[in-house]
Amino acid sequence: GIQMALKPRINLKGYLIGNGATDADYDLNSFVPFAHGMGLISTDLFEVFCFVLFLHNCRCHK
């Protein structure tokens, strides 16, 4: 390991979330708004998901 100066050394940086699940309704219904907010899906696709697939989800419309 590092103490014995063996190579290659692994330089890990970042963070971990062991189990990031908090609430099924919140977690599952946040994927589309998150993807849209991060620019991963277009506004057109966001609106399709919100108005067709997630009609029960008021948070998606906000």
GROMACS elastic network, one bead per residue, 0.5 to 0.9 nm:
[ bonds ]
;  ai    aj funct       b0    kb
    1     4     6  0.55387   500
    1     5     6  0.64442   500
    1     6     6  0.55453   500
    1     7     6  0.80040   500
    1     9     6  0.79176   500
    2     6     6  0.60671   500
    2     7     6  0.81123   500
    2     9     6  0.70321   500
    3     6     6  0.77635   500
    5     8     6  0.89401   500
    5     9     6  0.82038   500
    6     9     6  0.69037   500
    7    10     6  0.84145   500
   17    20     6  0.56113   500
   19    22     6  0.83421   500
   21    24     6  0.73077   500
   21    27     6  0.67668   500
   22    26     6  0.77136   500
   22    27     6  0.68823   500
   23    26     6  0.53555   500
   23    27     6  0.57957   500
   23    28     6  0.83242   500
   24    27     6  0.51521   500
   24    28     6  0.58158   500
   24    29     6  0.81436   500
   25    28     6  0.55792   500
   25    29     6  0.59571   500
   25    30     6  0.84290   500
   26    29     6  0.53432   500
   26    30     6  0.60264   500
   27    30     6  0.53758   500
   27    31     6  0.71082   500
   28    31     6  0.60537   500
   28    32     6  0.86489   500
   29    32     6  0.68882   500
   29    33     6  0.78351   500
   29    54     6  0.80092   500
   29    57     6  0.73395   500
   29    59     6  0.81379   500
   29    60     6  0.74550   500
   30    33     6  0.55071   500
   30    34     6  0.59057   500
   30    35     6  0.84864   500
   30    59     6  0.85564   500
   30    60     6  0.77926   500
   31    34     6  0.52227   500
   31    35     6  0.60720   500
   31    36     6  0.86030   500
   32    35     6  0.51437   500
   32    36     6  0.61505   500
   32    37     6  0.85157   500
   32    41     6  0.81930   500
   32    46     6  0.66439   500
   32    49     6  0.72510   500
   32    50     6  0.79699   500
   32    60     6  0.78808   500
   33    36     6  0.50904   500
   33    37     6  0.59723   500
   33    38     6  0.85566   500
   33    46     6  0.73012   500
   33    50     6  0.86651   500
   33    59     6  0.87926   500
   33    60     6  0.63811   500
   33    61     6  0.89910   500
   34    37     6  0.50195   500
   34    38     6  0.61239   500
   34    39     6  0.85743   500
   34    40     6  0.84859   500
   35    38     6  0.52303   500
   35    39     6  0.62468   500
   35    41     6  0.58579   500
   35    42     6  0.88722   500
   35    46     6  0.84667   500
   36    39     6  0.50901   500
   36    40     6  0.57200   500
   36    41     6  0.50516   500
   36    42     6  0.64500   500
   36    43     6  0.68146   500
   36    45     6  0.85310   500
   36    46     6  0.62658   500
   37    40     6  0.75800   500
   37    41     6  0.83381   500
   38    41     6  0.79969   500
   39    42     6  0.68292   500
   39    43     6  0.87632   500
   41    44     6  0.82223   500
   41    45     6  0.62978   500
   41    46     6  0.66396   500
   42    45     6  0.52459   500
   42    46     6  0.61532   500
   42    47     6  0.86590   500
   43    47     6  0.61042   500
   43    48     6  0.86059   500
   44    47     6  0.52385   500
   44    48     6  0.63678   500
   44    49     6  0.88375   500
   45    48     6  0.50303   500
   45    49     6  0.62907   500
   45    50     6  0.85833   500
   46    49     6  0.52319   500
   46    50     6  0.60977   500
   46    51     6  0.85242   500
   46    60     6  0.89890   500
   47    51     6  0.57913   500
   47    52     6  0.79501   500
   47    61     6  0.84509   500
   48    51     6  0.54570   500
   48    52     6  0.55446   500
   48    53     6  0.72312   500
   48    54     6  0.88787   500
   49    52     6  0.55350   500
   49    54     6  0.61408   500
   49    55     6  0.86294   500
   49    60     6  0.88104   500
   50    53     6  0.59403   500
   50    55     6  0.63243   500
   50    56     6  0.89992   500
   50    57     6  0.76941   500
   50    58     6  0.88955   500
   50    60     6  0.57903   500
   50    61     6  0.65312   500
   51    54     6  0.60245   500
   51    55     6  0.54264   500
   51    60     6  0.86293   500
   51    61     6  0.79920   500
   52    55     6  0.60754   500
   53    56     6  0.84021   500
   54    57     6  0.53099   500
   54    58     6  0.82926   500
   54    60     6  0.73039   500
   55    58     6  0.73808   500
   55    60     6  0.84908   500
   55    61     6  0.88509   500
   56    60     6  0.89877   500
   57    60     6  0.56582   500
   57    61     6  0.74781   500
   58    61     6  0.55468   500
   58    62     6  0.70851   500
   59    62     6  0.54263   500
